């Protein structure tokens, strides 16, 4: 839902009246001209005449020249005009950043506060999370030092909106309650009172997201008297009332607030936005009532109005509810098409919507019997849902709320203080009892302190032991991994040598002189390659024993293929080929990727046991700015269940023994790779490695 931040008009005096463009020739000094021109631009902003405001503010910039305070204000107005005329965010951003720069240069805190507030919203709208996070850290620094109640009110509100956008409702409510506290210290004018109402409204909207609808209504009731003269805000207020009453299943209130929304005349974009929101809530209501046809009509209307609003977030939410209705109607293909439209920007705007969209996508694919797609979207749903659940902290929210309000509790505290005074008088009248009581308490306190210190020392000792156990466990895991790698990478070459030696010893008559010479040459080459591989693996193992983490650098795929070919040079009756036509260079950990390639090759060799004319083909290629490596064998293939170790942490043995698919999977994950398998019975198996980072 589009945000309703601290009103920008708080910069402007309420005594502004419309006036004609002033004739600057009548004024002698630059300062006089700037004051008159600023007052004129104020009237244009008050009238929301953004087309004229753009040209007037730009003229103000040219007049200001070396006056940073005026430059900051005129750039601020230029950015506002672009932002509020068809959401021209990129142009608004340029001007807001200039306004911020000149506000800092002139040490004008009020201008800087207003620029920071708008930049916070723009960064959110264009989804620039890096600059958005940096801005939030800067705002916190200002709040730590400023004494301005105005800046504290505005910037605490901006922090609140940032955390609301990231679904951190506990932190949001804490900052929003602080903002309300400082707003109540400001002048009781129309703009400030309306801002207080908006803050209460935003807290109410957060409770609707947390599905605490009765609590949401409490805060919406708090907001109502502050915004009664604002049609724009009242339309949003009615929408959140409507959403809450839909969840609470109050049909009379649902119809009342749905009708009310149509009575508020607002700006064109907010009109379509609010009407789309309202029809989406009505669709939810009729889904709950099992009236899918009626729900479908409201959902279609919500989408059409969302398109007219030119607001990506409201359109995403409308498509999400339409997709849900289509699923309930059994139109699964249409549901999938609509839900995918909604999912494009869902995670950016609302994690809960993103979770629900992926859940419905999974259910829709499952209903069509497309289990692979259903499993894919169910994985996304499960992971996102777990993350969202971990972010909830309702008890902390309750503490933040209690810190702000409940005047009755404050009165109870005063009463308790009076009672304590009476008790102190009674204690003074019994000096002996007091002496013995204090002595006893001191003794108990000393004993308690000793027990406390003993307990603290025990906790520290336990923590150290736990840390040492964790380090030992991690060291054992690393050791086990390297033993597995050594076993798998060295076993096959050594076994080939032993096989030849046994053959030479036990059946020398089967080997003619030419064959013996060829095999001796091959054994020598294999032994040399084995020695090289052993040195390579042991040096890597020694360097990794302390901390099993990848070290990225540029690696040529052709070199890895060449080393792998040497490593398996002793393999007979199987043709292994390597193709790298594009001479690909990757930024990755050479040893991790080399281990994966070796072990997939070893597994393929085992899969070709007793297979005539065995072939293994390694291919590396680039496609759509993405790098892929694949290994294909023409063995007997396997079932999906046999490759379960690639996807399931509980599985540890793949179709081919050796290192194990689970360890291949872990090594691939560590270097940002994904491994997919495609196996057909009696046709062979293909493993594809997708490298998930930019090419070099």
C-alpha positions in Angstrom: 0.0 0.0 0.0 1.3 3.4 -0.9 2.7 5.2 2.1 1.3 8.3 3.8 4.3 9.9 5.3 4.8 13.0 7.4 3.1 15.7 5.3 5.6 17.7 3.2 3.3 20.8 3.6 4.6 21.1 7.2 7.2 23.3 5.6 4.6 25.8 4.5 2.8 28.4 6.5 -1.0 27.9 6.6 -1.5 31.6 5.9 -0.4 31.2 2.3 -2.8 32.6 -0.3 -2.8 32.2 -4.1 -1.1 35.1 -5.9 0.1 36.0 -9.3 3.7 35.6 -10.4 5.6 38.5 -8.9 7.6 41.0 -11.0 11.1 40.7 -9.7 12.2 43.9 -11.4 10.5 45.8 -8.6 12.9 44.5 -6.1 16.5 45.8 -5.7 18.5 43.2 -3.8 18.9 39.5 -4.5 17.7 38.6 -1.0 14.4 40.5 -1.5 13.9 38.7 -4.8 14.5 35.3 -3.3 12.1 35.9 -0.4 9.3 37.0 -2.8 10.0 34.1 -5.2 10.0 31.5 -2.4 6.7 32.8 -1.2 5.3 32.4 -4.7 6.5 28.8 -5.1 4.9 28.1 -1.7 1.5 29.1 -3.1 2.0 26.8 -6.1 2.8 23.9 -3.9 -0.2 24.7 -1.7 -2.4 24.7 -4.9 -0.7 21.5 -6.1 0.0 23.2 -9.4 3.0 21.0 -10.1 3.6 21.9 -13.7 4.1 25.6 -12.8 6.0 24.6 -9.6 8.7 22.8 -11.7 9.5 25.9 -13.8 9.2 28.3 -10.9 11.4 26.2 -8.6 14.0 25.9 -11.4 14.0 29.6 -11.8 14.5 29.9 -8.0 17.6 27.7 -8.4 19.0 30.0 -11.0 18.3 33.0 -8.7 19.9 31.4 -5.7 23.4 30.9 -7.1 25.7 31.0 -4.1 23.0 30.8 -1.5 22.9 27.1 -0.4 19.9 27.5 2.0 17.6 28.8 -0.9 19.1 26.3 -3.3 18.2 23.5 -0.9 14.6 24.7 -0.7 14.1 25.2 -4.4 15.6 21.8 -5.3 13.3 20.3 -2.6 10.3 21.9 -4.4 11.4 20.7 -7.8 11.7 17.2 -6.5 8.3 17.4 -4.9 6.7 18.6 -8.1 8.2 15.7 -10.1 7.3 13.1 -7.4 3.7 14.1 -7.2 3.1 14.6 -10.9 2.8 11.0 -12.3 5.4 9.6 -9.9 8.5 10.8 -11.8 10.8 9.3 -9.2 14.1 9.4 -11.0 13.9 13.1 -11.7 12.6 13.6 -8.1 15.6 11.7 -6.8 18.2 13.9 -8.5 16.6 17.1 -7.0 16.1 15.6 -3.5 19.8 14.6 -3.4 20.9 18.1 -4.4 18.6 19.6 -1.8 20.2 17.3 0.8 23.7 18.4 -0.3 22.9 22.1 -0.1 21.0 21.7 3.2 24.2 20.2 4.7 26.3 22.9 3.3 24.1 25.6 4.8 23.6 23.7 8.1 19.9 24.1 7.5 18.5 21.2 9.6 14.8 21.8 8.7 15.5 21.6 5.0 17.8 18.6 5.5 15.1 16.8 7.5 12.5 17.3 4.8 15.0 16.1 2.1 15.8 13.0 4.1 12.1 12.2 4.6 11.4 12.3 0.8 14.6 10.4 -0.1 13.6 7.6 2.3 10.4 7.2 0.3 12.0 7.5 -3.1 14.7 4.9 -2.3 11.9 2.6 -1.2 9.9 3.3 -4.4 12.8 2.7 -6.8 14.0 -0.3 -4.7 17.5 1.0 -4.1 18.1 -0.9 -0.9 21.8 0.0 -0.6 21.2 3.8 -0.6 18.1 3.3 1.5 20.0 1.5 4.3 22.9 4.0 4.2 20.3 6.8 4.5 18.7 5.2 7.6 22.1 4.9 9.3 22.6 8.6 8.7 19.2 9.5 10.0 20.0 7.6 13.2 23.2 9.7 13.6 21.2 12.9 13.4 18.6 11.7 15.9 21.4 11.0 18.4 22.6 14.6 18.3 19.7 16.9 17.4 17.5 18.8 19.9 14.9 19.8 17.4 11.5 18.3 18.1 10.5 18.9 14.5 13.4 16.8 13.2 12.8 14.1 15.8 9.1 13.9 14.8 9.8 13.7 11.1 12.9 11.4 11.2 11.4 9.0 13.7 8.5 8.7 11.3 10.9 8.0 8.4 12.6 5.3 10.4 9.3 3.8 11.2 8.2 3.6 7.6 11.6 2.1 6.6 11.1 -0.8 9.1 7.4 -1.1 8.1 8.4 -1.6 4.5 10.8 -4.4 5.7 8.0 -6.1 7.7 9.8 -5.4 11.1 6.7 -4.3 12.8 8.1 -4.3 16.3 10.7 -1.8 15.4 8.2 0.2 13.2 5.7 0.7 16.1 8.5 1.7 18.5 9.7 4.5 16.2 6.2 5.5 15.2 5.2 6.0 18.9 8.3 8.1 19.4 7.3 10.2 16.3 3.8 10.7 17.8 5.3 11.9 21.1 7.4 14.6 19.4 4.6 15.6 17.0 2.4 16.4 20.1 5.1 18.8 21.3 4.9 20.8 18.1 2.4 23.6 17.2 -1.2 22.4 17.2 -1.9 23.4 13.6 -3.9 21.6 11.0 -0.9 19.9 9.2 0.6 18.6 12.4 -2.6 17.3 13.8 -3.2 15.5 10.5 0.3 14.0 10.7 -0.5 12.6 14.2 -3.6 11.0 12.7 -1.5 9.5 9.9 0.9 8.0 12.4 -1.9 6.3 14.3 -3.3 5.1 11.0 0.0 3.5 10.0 0.2 1.7 13.4 -3.3 0.4 12.8 -2.3 -0.8 9.3 0.6 -2.7 10.8 -1.7 -4.5 13.2 -3.8 -5.6 10.2 -0.7 -7.1 8.7 -0.1 -9.0 11.9 -3.7 -10.1 11.9 -4.5 -8.4 15.2 -7.6 -6.7 13.8 -9.2 -5.7 17.1 -6.0 -3.9 18.0 -5.9 -2.3 14.6 -9.4 -0.9 15.1 -8.3 0.7 18.4 -5.6 2.7 16.6 -7.8 3.5 13.7 -10.3 5.0 16.2 -7.4 7.1 17.6 -6.6 8.4 14.2 -10.2 9.3 13.2 -10.5 12.7 15.1 -7.1 13.9 13.7 -7.9 13.3 10.0 -11.6 14.1 9.9 -11.0 17.1 7.5 -8.8 15.2 5.1 -10.7 13.2 2.3 -7.3 11.8 1.1 -6.4 10.2 4.5 -10.0 9.3 5.3 -10.1 7.1 2.2 -7.2 5.1 3.5 -8.7 5.0 7.0 -11.9 3.5 5.6 -9.9 0.9 3.7 -8.1 -0.3 6.9 -11.4 -0.4 8.7 -12.9 -2.4 5.8 -9.9 -4.8 5.9 -10.2 -5.3 9.6 -14.0 -5.9 9.6 -13.6 -8.4 6.7 -11.2 -10.4 8.9 -13.6 -10.1 11.9 -16.6 -11.1 9.7 -18.8 -8.1 10.4 -21.0 -7.8 7.3 -22.8 -4.5 8.3 -19.5 -2.7 9.0 -18.0 -4.2 5.8 -20.7 -2.7 3.6 -20.7 0.6 5.5 -17.0 1.3 5.0 -17.0 0.0 1.4 -19.7 2.5 0.5 -17.9 5.3 2.4 -14.8 5.0 0.4 -16.7 5.9 -2.8 -17.8 9.2 -1.1 -14.4 10.7 -0.6 -13.1 12.8 -3.6 -9.3 12.5 -3.8 -6.5 13.0 -6.3 -6.9 10.7 -9.4 -4.0 8.3 -8.5 -5.1 7.9 -4.9 -8.7 7.5 -6.0 -7.9 4.5 -8.1 -5.5 3.2 -5.5 -8.1 3.3 -2.7 -10.9 1.9 -4.8 -8.7 -1.0 -5.9 -7.8 -1.7 -2.2 -11.5 -1.6 -1.3 -12.5 -4.1 -4.0 -9.7 -6.4 -3.1 -11.0 -6.5 0.5 -14.5 -7.2 -0.8 -13.1 -10.1 -2.8 -11.4 -11.5 0.3 -14.7 -11.2 2.1 -16.7 -13.2 -0.5 -13.9 -15.8 -0.7 -14.4 -16.4 3.0 -18.1 -16.7 2.3 -17.5 -19.3 -0.4 -19.1 -17.0 -3.0 -16.4 -17.4 -5.6 -18.3 -15.8 -8.5 -19.0 -12.6 -6.5 -15.4 -12.6 -5.2 -14.2 -12.9 -8.9 -16.1 -9.8 -9.9 -14.6 -7.7 -7.1 -11.1 -9.1 -7.8 -11.4 -8.2 -11.6 -12.5 -4.7 -10.6 -9.6 -4.4 -8.2 -7.1 -5.3 -11.0 -8.6 -2.8 -13.4 -8.5 0.0 -10.9 -5.0 -1.0 -9.9 -3.8 -0.6 -13.5 -5.3 2.9 -13.6 -3.6 3.8 -10.3 -0.1 3.4 -11.9 1.0 1.9 -8.6 3.0 -1.3 -8.8 2.3 -2.3 -5.2 -1.5 -2.0 -5.4 -1.6 -3.8 -8.7 0.5 -6.6 -7.2 -1.9 -7.0 -4.4 -4.9 -7.0 -6.7 -3.4 -9.7 -9.0 -2.6 -11.8 -5.9 -6.2 -11.8 -4.8 -7.4 -12.5 -8.3 -5.0 -15.4 -8.6 -6.4 -16.8 -5.3 -10.0 -16.5 -6.6 -9.1 -18.3 -9.8 -7.5 -21.1 -7.8 -10.7 -21.4 -5.8 -12.7 -21.5 -9.0 -10.5 -24.4 -10.3 -9.1 -22.3 -13.1 -5.5 -23.3 -12.3 -3.7 -22.2 -15.5 -5.2 -18.7 -15.3 -4.4 -18.7 -11.6 -0.8 -19.4 -12.3 -0.6 -16.8 -15.0 -2.1 -14.1 -12.7 -0.1 -15.1 -9.6 3.2 -14.9 -11.6 2.3 -11.3 -12.5 1.8 -10.6 -8.8 5.1 -12.3 -7.8 7.3 -10.0 -9.9 7.6 -7.3 -7.2 5.9 -9.0 -4.3 9.0 -9.5 -2.2 10.0 -5.9 -2.5 6.7 -4.5 -1.3 5.3 -7.1 1.1 6.8 -10.3 2.4 3.5 -11.7 3.5 2.0 -11.3 0.0 5.1 -12.9 -1.4 4.6 -15.9 0.9 0.9 -16.3 0.0 1.5 -16.0 -3.7 4.1 -18.7 -3.8 1.9 -21.0 -1.6 -1.0 -20.6 -4.1 1.4 -21.1 -7.1 2.5 -24.4 -5.5 -1.1 -25.5 -4.9 -2.1 -24.6 -8.4 0.8 -26.6 -10.0 0.0 -29.5 -7.7 -3.7 -29.4 -8.8 -2.4 -29.7 -12.4 -0.2 -32.6 -11.5 3.0 -30.6 -12.3 4.9 -31.8 -9.3 8.3 -30.4 -10.1 7.0 -26.8 -10.4 4.8 -27.4 -7.3 7.8 -28.5 -5.3 9.9 -25.5 -6.5 7.3 -22.9 -5.4 6.6 -24.8 -2.2 10.3 -24.5 -1.3 10.2 -20.8 -1.8 7.0 -20.6 0.2 8.4 -22.6 3.1 11.7 -20.6 3.3 10.0 -17.2 3.1 7.3 -18.2 5.6 9.9 -19.3 8.1 11.8 -16.0 7.7 8.7 -14.0 8.2 7.7 -15.9 11.3 11.0 -15.3 12.9 10.6 -11.6 12.5 7.5 -11.4 14.7 8.1 -10.2 18.3 4.7 -9.4 19.7 5.8 -9.1 23.3 8.3 -6.4 22.4 5.6 -4.5 20.6 3.4 -4.6 23.7 6.3 -3.2 25.7 6.8 -0.4 23.2 3.1 0.5 23.4 3.0 0.4 27.2 6.0 2.8 27.3 3.9 5.4 25.4 0.4 5.3 26.8 -1.9 4.0 29.6 -2.2 7.1 31.8 -4.3 5.1 34.2 -1.2 3.0 35.0 0.7 6.1 35.8 -1.9 7.1 38.3 -1.6 3.7 39.9 2.1 4.2 40.2 1.4 7.4 42.1 -1.0 5.6 44.4 1.6 2.9 45.1 4.1 5.6 45.9 1.7 7.1 48.5 1.3 3.7 50.1 5.0 3.2 50.3 5.3 6.5 52.2 2.8 5.3 54.8 4.7 2.1 55.2 8.0 4.0 55.7 6.4 5.9 58.6 5.2 2.7 60.2 8.7 1.2 59.9 10.3 4.3 61.6 8.1 3.7 64.6 9.6 0.2 65.1 13.4 0.9 65.2 14.4 -2.4 66.7 12.4 -4.4 64.2 13.9 -2.4 61.4 17.5 -3.0 62.7 17.0 -6.7 62.8 15.3 -6.7 59.5 18.0 -4.7 57.8 20.7 -7.0 59.3 18.9 -10.0 58.1 18.4 -8.6 54.7 22.2 -7.7 54.5 23.1 -11.2 55.4 20.7 -12.6 52.8 22.0 -10.2 50.3 25.6 -11.3 50.9 24.6 -14.9 50.6 22.6 -14.1 47.4 25.5 -12.2 46.0 27.9 -15.1 46.6 25.4 -17.5 45.0 24.9 -15.1 42.1 28.7 -14.8 41.5 29.1 -18.6 41.7 26.3 -19.0 39.2 27.8 -16.4 36.8 31.2 -18.2 37.0 29.5 -21.5 36.2 27.7 -19.9 33.2 31.0 -18.5 31.9 32.7 -21.8 32.3 29.8 -23.6 30.5 29.9 -21.1 27.7 33.6 -21.6 27.2 33.1 -25.4 27.2 30.3 -25.1 24.7 32.4 -22.9 22.4 35.3 -25.4 22.6 32.9 -28.3 21.8 31.5 -26.4 18.8 35.0 -25.7 17.5 35.9 -29.4 18.1 32.8 -30.6 16.3 33.5 -28.3 13.4 37.1 -29.5 13.2 35.9 -33.1 13.2 33.5 -32.3 10.4 36.2 -30.6 8.3 38.5 -33.6 9.0 35.8 -36.0 7.9 35.2 -34.1 4.7 38.9 -34.2 3.7 39.2 -37.8 4.5 36.2 -38.4 2.3 37.8 -36.3 -0.5 41.2 -38.0 -0.2 39.5 -41.5 -0.2 37.4 -40.7 -3.3 40.0 -38.9 -5.3 42.9 -41.2 -4.6 41.2 -44.6 -4.5 40.4 -44.9 -8.2 44.0 -44.2 -9.5 45.5 -46.4 -6.8 43.1 -49.3 -7.6 44.1 -49.0 -11.3 47.8 -49.4 -10.4 47.1 -52.4 -8.1 44.9 -54.0 -10.8 47.8 -53.9 -13.3 50.3 -55.2 -10.8 48.0 -58.1 -9.9 47.5 -58.9 -13.5 51.3 -58.8 -14.2 52.0 -61.0 -11.2 49.2 -63.6 -11.5 48.6 -63.8 -15.2 51.8 -62.7 -17.0 51.0 -65.2 -19.9 48.0 -63.0 -20.8 50.2 -60.0 -21.5 52.3 -59.9 -24.6 55.5 -57.7 -24.8 53.8 -54.8 -26.7 50.8 -54.8 -24.3 53.1 -54.9 -21.3 55.2 -52.0 -22.6 52.0 -50.0 -23.3 50.6 -50.7 -19.8 53.9 -50.0 -18.1 54.0 -46.6 -19.8 50.4 -46.0 -18.8 51.1 -47.0 -15.2 54.1 -44.7 -15.0 52.0 -41.8 -16.4 49.2 -42.7 -14.1 51.5 -42.9 -11.1 53.0 -39.5 -11.9 49.5 -38.0 -12.3 48.6 -39.6 -9.0 51.6 -38.1 -7.3 50.7 -34.6 -8.7 47.0 -35.1 -7.5 48.2 -36.2 -4.1 50.4 -33.2 -3.7 47.6 -30.9 -4.9 45.0 -32.3 -2.6 47.3 -32.5 0.5 48.5 -28.9 0.1 44.9 -27.8 -0.3 43.8 -29.8 2.7 46.6 -28.4 4.8 45.6 -24.8 3.9 42.0 -25.5 4.6 42.1 -27.4 7.9 41.8 -24.3 10.1 38.9 -22.8 8.2 37.0 -24.7 5.5 36.0 -21.8 3.3 36.4 -21.0 -0.4 39.0 -18.6 -1.8 37.8 -17.0 -5.1 40.0 -16.2 -8.0 40.0 -16.3 -11.8 40.2 -19.9 -13.0 40.4 -21.2 -16.6 38.0 -24.1 -17.2 40.3 -25.6 -19.8 43.0 -26.0 -17.2 40.6 -27.8 -14.8 39.6 -30.1 -17.7 43.2 -30.8 -18.6 44.1 -31.7 -14.9 41.0 -33.9 -14.7 41.9 -35.7 -17.9 45.4 -36.5 -16.5 43.9 -37.6 -13.2 41.8 -40.3 -15.0 44.3 -41.1 -17.7 44.6 -44.7 -16.4 40.9 -45.5 -17.1 40.4 -48.0 -20.0 37.4 -49.0 -22.0 35.8 -45.6 -21.3 36.2 -42.6 -23.6 36.3 -39.3 -21.6 36.1 -36.1 -23.6 36.3 -32.4 -22.6 34.9 -29.5 -24.5 35.5 -25.8 -23.7 35.0 -24.0 -27.1 34.6 -20.5 -25.5 37.7 -20.7 -23.3 35.7 -19.7 -20.2 37.2 -18.0 -17.2 35.4 -18.1 -13.9 35.8 -16.3 -10.6 35.5 -19.2 -8.2 37.5 -21.5 -5.8 39.7 -23.7 -8.0 40.0 -26.5 -5.5 36.3 -26.7 -4.7 35.3 -26.8 -8.4 38.1 -29.2 -9.2 36.9 -31.6 -6.5 33.4 -31.5 -7.7 34.5 -32.2 -11.3 36.7 -35.1 -10.2 34.1 -36.7 -8.1 31.3 -36.4 -10.7 33.7 -37.9 -13.2 34.5 -40.7 -10.8 30.8 -41.4 -10.2 30.2 -41.5 -13.9 33.0 -44.0 -14.4 31.4 -46.2 -11.7 28.0 -45.8 -13.4 29.6 -47.2 -16.6 30.8 -50.4 -15.0 30.0 -53.3 -17.4 28.7 -50.9 -20.0 30.2 -51.5 -23.4 31.5 -48.5 -25.4 31.3 -46.3 -22.2 31.4 -42.5 -22.9 31.7 -39.5 -20.7 31.4 -36.0 -22.1 32.3 -32.8 -20.1 31.0 -29.6 -21.8 31.4 -25.9 -20.6 29.4 -23.1 -22.2 27.9 -19.7 -21.6 24.3 -18.7 -22.3 22.4 -15.6 -21.4 25.3 -14.2 -19.2 25.3 -17.5 -17.3 28.0 -20.2 -17.2 27.1 -23.9 -17.2 29.2 -27.1 -16.9 27.7 -30.5 -17.6 28.9 -34.1 -17.5 27.0 -36.8 -19.4 27.4 -40.6 -19.4 25.7 -43.3 -21.4 25.2 -45.6 -18.5 22.1 -47.3 -17.2 20.7 -44.1 -15.6 18.7 -44.0 -12.3 15.5 -42.8 -10.6 14.9 -39.4 -9.1 14.9 -41.1 -5.6 18.4 -42.2 -6.1 19.6 -38.6 -6.6 17.7 -37.4 -3.6 20.9 -36.5 -1.7 21.4 -33.5 -4.0 18.3 -31.9 -2.6 17.6 -33.5 0.8 20.0 -32.9 3.8 18.9 -36.1 5.4 20.1 -38.2 2.5 23.9 -39.1 2.4 24.3 -41.8 -0.4 23.7 -41.2 -4.1 23.2 -43.6 -6.9 27.0 -43.9 -7.2 29.1 -44.4 -4.0 32.4 -42.7 -3.3 32.4 -39.2 -2.0 28.6 -39.0 -1.9 26.2 -36.6 -3.6 25.6 -34.8 -0.3 29.2 -33.6 -0.1 29.2 -32.6 -3.8 26.1 -30.6 -3.0 27.7 -28.9 0.0 30.9 -28.0 -2.0 28.7 -26.6 -4.8 26.7 -24.5 -2.4 29.8 -23.0 -0.9 30.9 -21.6 -4.3 27.5 -20.3 -5.3 26.7 -23.2 -7.7 23.6 -25.3 -8.2 23.6 -28.8 -9.5 20.7 -30.4 -11.4 20.4 -34.0 -12.6 18.5 -35.5 -15.5 18.6 -39.3 -15.7 16.8 -41.6 -18.0 16.6 -45.4 -17.6 19.0 -47.1 -20.0 19.9 -43.8 -21.6 22.4 -42.3 -19.2 22.7 -39.4 -16.8 23.5 -35.7 -17.1 24.7 -33.5 -14.2 24.5 -29.8 -14.9 26.4 -27.2 -12.8 25.0 -23.7 -12.9 27.4 -21.0 -11.7 25.4 -18.4 -9.9 27.5 -15.2 -10.3 28.6 -12.7 -13.0 31.0 -13.8 -15.7 34.5 -12.3 -15.9 
